[in-house]
Amino acid sequence: MKTAEEYLSSLRDRALVLWIDGQRVDDPVDHPKVRPAINAVAETYRLAHDPEHAALATAHSELTGGAVNRFTHIFRQPEDLIRKIELQRILGRITGTCFQRCVGMDGLNALFIATWEAGPEAHARFLDWLVGVQERDEVICGAMTDPKGDRSRRPAEQPDHYLRVVARDADGIVIRGAKIHQTGAANAHQILVMPGAAMRPGEEDFAVAAAVAADAPGVTMILGRQPSDERKGGPDAGNCRYCGQEVVVLFEDVRVPWSRVFIDGDLAASATLLEAFAGYHRASYGGCKPGNLDVLIGASAALAREHGVDGAHHVKDKLIEMAHLTETIHGVGLAASARSTRHGSGVWQVDPILANVCKQNVTRLPYEIVRLAEDLAGGMMATMPSLADLDHPEIGPRLRAIIGSEARGRLLRLVEFMTYGAGAVPLRIECMHGAGSPQAQRIVIQRHIDWQARIEAARRLAGLENP
Ligand SMILES: Cc1cc2nc3c(=O)[nH]c(=O)nc-3n(C[C@H](O)[C@H](O)[C@H](O)COP(=O)(O)OP(=O)(O)OC[C@H]3O[C@@H](n4cnc5c(N)ncnc54)[C@H](O)[C@@H]3O)c2cc1C
């Protein structure tokens, strides 16, 4: 398993095509808008070698016969799903942001199931690739979301808005299109492209799952812009160590050898992949987001102390409410994992209803938690001058007298970062749309709830015959 330092140097070996703010960046590793996001991923490597966390952050792989980083592991027992959630919470609390390796991990597991259903040849190809991923301990960018254009039209009616196969020959396929909102793409070694929607007959070219190197010829990345990007690395960063990352990835006639093509035109396998991924990833939000919210609760509690209001009943009650909502999210994520079932492939799958309830909670409860954090922080979180002003020889001492302490200033910036500032992009908007917008979860809940069993229970108690 790589150490955090080995991970950093492995990124320097790539010939990535990355654009940031209209400029091509040759070595992104030390770029101030990239490095905090790399630092967040690096924590997933550091924990695997940290005696306190190694048991949670690593797992035994039946494929390699050795220890692997949990982010490349296949869920072979129910405990693997529970440990995933526990590890995500710890990492979410350490980084206070998105550490970017969950989409790939959930994608690997979903693809294990889908290729097993697709047949021995597809599964063998996938396993061969997976062993390399585990041995090299790679970051996999899970690339599902297409630009989609007009949502009321099918992919075949607007092919440029969906990634697709445009050519096949004896050596492999050629893919064209784009994937948007790609978490951690510029910090990844490989991109796992997957279909972004259930495809219908006639849409086989869009039903493709394949692996390409992050720096493969034809792959171009454009870094997503966050509201206060210019503060990164500076005194007003809020989170002074880490941040998340979202990227637009263009695939302009990228060649993929058959050895890296796992699904090509198999509609059933591609539907399985989509549903399995959605379940895993919606439960994952029950791990990482409570960890992020722990940081917001901590900042609010620390500020209450700074302000001398931590003894007030209503302040305590608001902090309790923030903790209660956070544990509600975490509890359902754990429950979805604890009530898992074994797929025929030997991989354990989360409970689909609870996984979707977990993510549905995430689209709502953090908004109330953020509201309470903003309430407790006071207006200064929005109106405070730059922390750089505190160090100015002329204005600094006078300003410090107003702000109170540097600790207060830094905590206010952190709350701002995590509520409406730069960090709000990964935290709040990711809570809303990551792993699917709210309606996507409601569709799955509607499909899986046994409505008839509930009607029959009610009819029996109402003294009615059940047909
Ligand atoms: C921070 C962040 C990180 C992400 N990370 C990743 C990642 O790593 N990999 C990845 O593949 N994706 C990622 N995503 C993408 C995420 O899965 C999508 O944002 C999500 O699926 C919603 O898609 P969309 O953004 O295109 O919004 P839309 O699908 O356009 O949704 C916007 C609204 O339109 C509604 N809507 C959409 N389609 C229809 C329709 N046909 N009929 C009626 N209403 C409709 C929705 O219900 C919603 O209310 C990430 C997103 C965010 C914000």
The ligand as an ORCA input file, in Angstrom:
! r2SCAN-3c Opt
* xyz 0 1
  C     -20.212     18.236     -5.382
  C     -20.657     17.184     -6.360
  C     -19.865     16.056     -6.576
  C     -20.221     15.105     -7.521
  N     -19.385     14.036     -7.774
  C     -19.650     13.213     -8.816
  C     -18.718     12.205     -9.219
  O     -17.662     12.046     -8.627
  N     -19.014     11.417    -10.281
  C     -20.167     11.563    -10.972
  O     -20.364     10.839    -11.928
  N     -21.073     12.518    -10.631
  C     -20.835     13.330     -9.574
  N     -21.753     14.297     -9.211
  C     -22.947     14.448    -10.032
  C     -24.271     14.147     -9.358
  O     -24.503     12.761     -9.324
  C     -25.321     14.926    -10.162
  O     -25.145     16.295     -9.834
  C     -26.732     14.488     -9.882
  O     -26.950     13.188    -10.383
  C     -27.728     15.469    -10.507
  O     -27.454     15.653    -11.855
  P     -27.370     17.133    -12.436
  O     -26.382     17.890    -11.636
  O     -27.164     17.006    -13.894
  O     -28.767     17.781    -12.141
  P     -30.140     17.461    -12.871
  O     -30.237     15.983    -13.143
  O     -30.330     18.379    -14.008
  O     -31.177     17.804    -11.734
  C     -31.664     19.134    -11.495
  C     -33.166     19.052    -11.213
  O     -33.833     18.580    -12.377
  C     -34.663     17.462    -12.068
  N     -34.648     16.553    -13.222
  C     -33.550     16.010    -13.811
  N     -33.926     15.247    -14.858
  C     -35.263     15.295    -14.929
  C     -36.226     14.722    -15.805
  N     -35.871     13.914    -16.802
  N     -37.520     15.011    -15.574
  C     -37.892     15.811    -14.555
  N     -37.023     16.386    -13.700
  C     -35.723     16.136    -13.881
  C     -34.007     16.831    -10.829
  O     -34.925     16.056    -10.067
  C     -33.504     18.059    -10.089
  O     -34.504     18.595     -9.287
  C     -21.432     15.252     -8.244
  C     -22.237     16.368     -8.014
  C     -21.865     17.332     -7.093
  C     -22.730     18.538     -6.907
*
